[in-house]
Amino acid sequence: MEIQEKMLLRFTDLKECYIMGKETSWTKHTDMNQKRAVASSTVINDYLWVTGGFDENFNLLKTTEKIYSNGTVEPGINLPFPVRAHCMVNHGNIVYMLGGWGEGGDGNTKDVLIFVPEEGVTHSVGKPMSRDRSYFTCGLFYSKVHSNRPIMVAAGNGGPFAEGRKTGEFWDFTNPQATWQPSK
């Protein structure tokens, strides 16, 4: 089997969007407008914002979609560049898009872009992570060490040989002087 066929099996692009019901079972909710694989998403107000990924021809996407709880799907704002395998954190309907695999074969990025989609703000640039990351996880927690402020965390990096796959870092993003710090 060719490498591209193996990748296609591993990263199936789908249009289908599923929702978990009260009985913890998944049912089809709706279809997105575009097939996507390795996209990212977060909830904003009353919709799921799905961003980037790649299509069935492995073209990186900069398009986004809004998927509402009633099943309606509509286009969202475009990202400034195509990206896949990124991670997103939402705090107060301000969305932080972290890392990912960028356009042009540059590989992983340490970029942090800040979006306020509900106010039409396409993006501004946040403090970059200390490591390039894709295929990783991110989140938010409230830290007692930081006076119970929200702290952003990013950890891992895809692939068995990826540099930084066993590392993590955090950012006290409500403090304008703070930068990403390695976790211990």
RODO-2510 file (C-alpha; in nm, 4 decimals, decimal comma):
residues 184
     n   res          X          Y          Z
     1     m     0,0000     0,0000     0,0000
     2     e     0,1320     0,3438    -0,0954
     3     i     0,2218     0,5900     0,1827
     4     q    -0,0446     0,8353     0,0646
     5     e    -0,3102     0,5589     0,0787
     6     k    -0,2016     0,4719     0,4327
     7     m    -0,2254     0,8387     0,5310
     8     l    -0,5711     0,8599     0,3745
     9     l    -0,6838     0,5638     0,5839
    10     r    -0,5332     0,7212     0,8940
    11     f    -0,6683     1,0743     0,8358
    12     t    -1,0118     1,0248     0,6863
    13     d    -1,1715     1,3509     0,5866
    14     l    -1,5383     1,3752     0,6738
    15     k    -1,8303     1,6106     0,6327
    16     e    -2,0358     1,4433     0,9024
    17     c    -2,0771     1,6106     1,2395
    18     y    -2,1964     1,4018     1,5340
    19     i    -2,3443     1,5023     1,8674
    20     m    -2,3503     1,3106     2,1955
    21     g    -2,6953     1,2675     2,3427
    22     k    -2,8080     1,2414     2,7032
    23     e    -2,7624     0,8649     2,6906
    24     t    -2,3930     0,9158     2,5995
    25     s    -2,4517     0,7807     2,2502
    26     w    -2,3414     0,9529     1,9319
    27     t    -2,5880     1,0449     1,6580
    28     k    -2,5360     1,2300     1,3322
    29     h    -2,6130     1,5989     1,3812
    30     t    -2,5490     1,7530     1,0383
    31     d    -2,2985     1,7736     0,7526
    32     m    -2,0342     2,0425     0,7219
    33     n    -2,0041     2,2243     0,3893
    34     q    -1,6529     2,0890     0,3297
    35     k    -1,4791     1,7617     0,4070
    36     r    -1,2042     1,8102     0,6667
    37     a    -0,9397     1,6039     0,8412
    38     v    -0,7122     1,7168     1,1263
    39     a    -0,9159     2,0336     1,1850
    40     s    -0,9704     2,1962     1,5246
    41     s    -1,2822     2,3329     1,6907
    42     t    -1,4189     2,5187     1,9906
    43     v    -1,7618     2,6305     2,1085
    44     i    -1,8460     3,0010     2,0777
    45     n    -2,1828     3,1130     2,2140
    46     d    -2,4326     2,8860     2,0374
    47     y    -2,2152     2,7251     1,7682
    48     l    -1,9154     2,5018     1,7155
    49     w    -1,6421     2,6841     1,5219
    50     v    -1,4486     2,4353     1,3046
    51     t    -1,1227     2,5650     1,1572
    52     g    -0,8649     2,4558     0,9016
    53     g    -0,7582     2,0969     0,8429
    54     f    -0,7074     1,9455     0,5012
    55     d    -0,9422     1,8216     0,2299
    56     e    -0,9627     1,4895     0,0431
    57     n    -0,6739     1,6015    -0,1838
    58     f    -0,4503     1,6906     0,1141
    59     n    -0,4865     2,0643     0,0449
    60     l    -0,4489     2,2672     0,3623
    61     l    -0,7580     2,4736     0,4434
    62     k    -0,7962     2,8251     0,5780
    63     t    -1,1749     2,8121     0,5719
    64     t    -1,3902     2,7823     0,8827
    65     e    -1,7479     2,6768     0,9495
    66     k    -2,0076     2,7480     1,2168
    67     i    -2,2200     2,4506     1,3203
    68     y    -2,5261     2,5483     1,5240
    69     s    -2,7156     2,3276     1,7689
    70     n    -3,0202     2,3320     1,5382
    71     g    -2,8101     2,1726     1,2587
    72     t    -2,7582     2,4888     1,0538
    73     v    -2,4106     2,5205     0,9013
    74     e    -2,2687     2,8446     0,7650
    75     p    -1,9238     2,9674     0,6594
    76     g    -1,7135     3,1450     0,9199
    77     i    -1,4290     3,3916     0,8758
    78     n    -1,1224     3,2695     0,6892
    79     l    -0,8008     3,2060     0,8782
    80     p    -0,5025     3,4224     0,7735
    81     f    -0,3329     3,1112     0,6321
    82     p    -0,4089     2,7406     0,5847
    83     v    -0,3307     2,5204     0,8858
    84     r    -0,3936     2,1721     1,0230
    85     a    -0,3201     1,9851     1,3467
    86     h    -0,3540     2,3047     1,5529
    87     c    -0,5235     2,3469     1,8885
    88     m    -0,7715     2,6073     2,0123
    89     v    -0,8657     2,7481     2,3515
    90     n    -1,1686     2,9701     2,4108
    91     h    -1,1836     3,2112     2,7035
    92     g    -1,4726     3,4584     2,7133
    93     n    -1,5407     3,4097     2,3389
    94     i    -1,1836     3,5098     2,2613
    95     v    -1,0276     3,2184     2,0741
    96     y    -0,6562     3,1402     2,0861
    97     m    -0,5325     2,9282     1,7960
    98     l    -0,2052     2,7575     1,8853
    99     g     0,0587     2,6031     1,6609
   100     g    -0,0260     2,3567     1,3886
   101     w     0,1260     2,2633     1,0582
   102     g     0,1434     2,5677     0,8336
   103     e     0,1410     2,6289     0,4629
   104     g     0,4437     2,5880     0,2392
   105     g     0,5973     2,2848     0,4109
   106     d     0,7419     2,4962     0,6893
   107     g     0,6287     2,2319     0,9360
   108     n     0,5163     2,2905     1,2902
   109     t     0,4675     2,6437     1,4146
   110     k     0,4797     2,8083     1,7546
   111     d     0,2348     3,0783     1,6448
   112     v    -0,0465     3,1975     1,8697
   113     l    -0,3245     3,3863     1,6934
   114     i    -0,6110     3,5532     1,8782
   115     f    -0,9594     3,5719     1,7232
   116     v    -1,2796     3,7442     1,8352
   117     p    -1,5114     3,6080     1,5645
   118     e    -1,8302     3,7568     1,7103
   119     e    -1,6844     4,1069     1,6803
   120     g    -1,5419     4,0517     1,3305
   121     v    -1,1815     4,0496     1,4558
   122     t    -1,0075     3,8099     1,2208
   123     h    -0,6915     3,7846     1,4289
   124     s    -0,4119     3,9476     1,6198
   125     v    -0,0798     3,7911     1,7153
   126     g    -0,0244     3,6592     2,0685
   127     k     0,2935     3,5483     2,2446
   128     p     0,4433     3,2540     2,0529
   129     m     0,4899     2,9243     2,2317
   130     s     0,8469     2,8297     2,3157
   131     r     0,8282     2,5175     2,0928
   132     d     0,6884     2,4385     1,7516
   133     r     0,3872     2,2081     1,7951
   134     s     0,1324     2,0174     1,5887
   135     y    -0,0899     1,7198     1,6728
   136     f    -0,0856     1,8266     2,0388
   137     t    -0,3289     1,9163     2,3124
   138     c    -0,4080     2,2435     2,4837
   139     g    -0,6427     2,3732     2,7486
   140     l    -0,7154     2,6188     3,0238
   141     f    -0,7056     2,5896     3,4021
   142     y    -0,7307     2,8272     3,6962
   143     s    -0,4033     2,8344     3,8878
   144     k    -0,3771     2,8886     4,2635
   145     v    -0,0121     2,9823     4,2063
   146     h    -0,1308     3,2650     3,9770
   147     s    -0,4012     3,4083     4,2086
   148     n    -0,6639     3,1800     4,0477
   149     r    -0,6188     3,3437     3,7057
   150     p    -0,6801     3,1360     3,3910
   151     i    -0,3611     2,9801     3,2578
   152     m    -0,3235     2,8317     2,9100
   153     v    -0,1327     2,5057     2,8662
   154     a     0,0019     2,3244     2,5588
   155     a     0,1623     1,9809     2,5669
   156     g     0,2996     1,7187     2,3338
   157     n     0,3849     1,7143     1,9685
   158     g     0,2734     1,4609     1,7089
   159     g     0,4631     1,1590     1,5916
   160     p     0,6841     0,9101     1,7742
   161     f     1,0046     1,0980     1,6881
   162     a     0,8776     1,4545     1,7157
   163     e     1,0899     1,6907     1,9188
   164     g     0,8975     1,8099     2,2205
   165     r     0,6460     1,5264     2,2298
   166     k     0,7013     1,4799     2,6041
   167     t     0,7094     1,8506     2,6884
   168     g     0,4558     2,1018     2,8039
   169     e     0,4390     2,4750     2,8616
   170     f     0,2012     2,7276     3,0105
   171     w     0,1140     3,0936     2,9579
   172     d    -0,0357     3,3355     3,2099
   173     f    -0,2136     3,5075     2,9175
   174     t    -0,4041     3,7632     3,1275
   175     n    -0,0689     3,9148     3,2307
   176     p     0,0606     4,1292     2,9389
   177     q     0,4251     4,0764     3,0402
   178     a     0,4009     3,6967     3,0700
   179     t     0,5575     3,4581     2,8189
   180     w     0,5238     3,0831     2,7726
   181     q     0,7075     2,8893     3,0449
   182     p     0,8124     2,5208     3,0413
   183     s     0,6197     2,2923     3,2728
   184     k     0,8190     2,0842     3,5167
***
